[in-house]
Amino acid sequence: MFEFIRTHQKLMQILLAILIVPSFVLVGVSGYNSSGDAANVVAKVGDQAITRQEWEAAQRTQLDNFRQRMGAQFDQKLFDTPEFKQNVLENLVAERAVSAEVARSHLTVADSVLQKSILDTPGLRKADGSFDMERYKALLGAQGLSPAGYEARLRRDMALQQLSGAVQGTGFVPHAVAKQISDFGAQEREVQEQLFPAAQYLPQVKVTDEMVKAYYEKNAKLFEVPEQAKIEYVVFSAAAVADQVSVTDAEIAAYYEANKARFGSGEVRRASHILVKAGKDAKAADKAAAKAKADAILAEVKKAPAEFANVAKAKSEDVVSAAQGGDMDVIEKGTLPKALEDAAFALKQGEIAGPVETEYGYHIVTVTSLKPAATKPLEEVKDSIAAELKKQKAGKKYAELAEAFTNTVYEQSDSLKPAAEKLKLKVETAENVTRNPSPALGAAPYNNAKFLTALFSSDSLKNKRNTEAVEVAPATLVAGRIVEFKPAAKRPLAEVDAAIRQRVTAEEAVKLARKEGEAKMAAAKAAGSAEGFGPAQLVSRTEGKGLNPQVLGEIMKADAAKLPAYVGVEVPGMGYSVYRIGKVQQPANQDAARRKSEEEQIANIVAEQELSSYVEALKHKAKVKVLASAAPAKTAEAK
């Protein structure tokens, strides 16, 4: 099966990302053979163990997925939680339980279905409708799957879809229920508004010194100024060392001569084939018939070599390569069955050989292009050699000088100048540095948690001594010292008096607005009156007519069993509003498309609940055990 796939191992190093994603969220760690001793097992699903290594690998996979989706907004600290790790483990357990049921149910996928899913993969068709081999090759090259691993994973995912799809198909929602939920979402309410703006009560507010003092004491944290320091620091890095090293032409030439093989390009050979199937278990008569057919094809293409591609399209039984005129792309040693490989590498460009027998049948093969091996001249690779040699020298020099930097900042701890002068570095300064890293400073060398911990240590603070040399990044050391220090302090009341009076005045004005608004609402409720309210307007959850979202939410959730209904809403800083609900109705013109979409969404939710319940049942059936010793491990860094 999959002759093209099996005979193109170079191409079969990817595809998972472009094919099937199971219909429920799984972390996607392939391979079910557990290893490791019992102490390393974090969960058991039947007789299958999940190891801590598998769990950590799944965490890395999930982090990579989030990193790709979120891009620049990705923050790994958000996922460095026990809840995230536990969720990954639960997904692993669920995946194993479902896979066990797939095996018990003998669910499988036919070879033809697998093959069709490759040919039908979105994005792998050219404008003329033919299979895009170049795109296919590029996608395969982006992953790291072996042929057997890819095929097994694809088959497993499709089998999982069969099972999950069948379970989800049992979930349905009666039309009456869907209609009721849809009606609730589309409901319109006729409301009238009466505003009590805080601004109109400002003249009535009298703020006393006692009120200001009480606010100041109650909200002390609002007026704290964090500890700050003015610092000096020196950065010693491989980049700084690189400026101090150079490479001569003689060194470049010597390196080129010693490593000439690195600058050679091997032979590039591209081949095409025509396959007549005859499996290794085929009967002798079938093999003879296949051989005869291959002989006839060989004679045909030898008479008209230019027609090889057209004959391959018409007669080759390797479906994928046939669509490309038999093209197998660039071939390399070890990627084809040995007999076919030997034949292909023995040919000159344009020569045709065959029939060549392999476990898949009989092949007619030709070499379509051949680029001989060659060595790049020194001038062409001179710059890259210079860069590499300089990097090597810088690395060696960095290793030699890092110890000198570390020792100097420690031994002459009252100043950074000796280390800077000795290693030709610059003493930098920074102000308003705090104990914790600042997001606004980004990757600044001193904006590092480990360095700041050393900087704000008691010895550094009290004695103004240099910190030790702290590694803040690969091949990057930073040492610093505090020049000036301001401890955390509370801003004096006199300094913030005006701001507090303004804030207290606003809060008191809102209280007065609320008090009058509530009185108005009580009177209106008693009389059912609309006096003082503005004109009526229809609002809904999707059409707020400019209302504050907080206000709209209160209006739509208010009890409207008895009309007119009244609801009061305080909007912080703005005042108080009272709303009279005079009518509740459904839109005159119902949007059929919206209703259908909502019904489908509701059905999907029910289907997911059905699947979730089924997975829980399978976990119970598999006698899942999450071991007590499986405490969340330290989050593994995503690679």
Beta strands, then each sheet from edge to edge (+ up, - down):
strand 1: 41-45
strand 2: 48-51
strand 3: 188-197
strand 4: 224-225
strand 5: 228-237
strand 6: 264-265
strand 7: 268-277
strand 8: 327-331
strand 9: 352-358
strand 10: 361-371
strand 11: 374-375
strand 12: 428-433
strand 13: 470-473
strand 14: 476-486
strand 15: 489-490
strand 16: 537-540
strand 17: 565-571
strand 18: 575-585
strand 19: 625-626
sheet 1: 2+ 1- 19+
sheet 2: 16+ 3- 18+ 17-
sheet 3: 4+ 15-
sheet 4: 12+ 5- 14+ 13-
sheet 5: 6+ 11-
sheet 6: 8+ 7- 10+ 9-
end
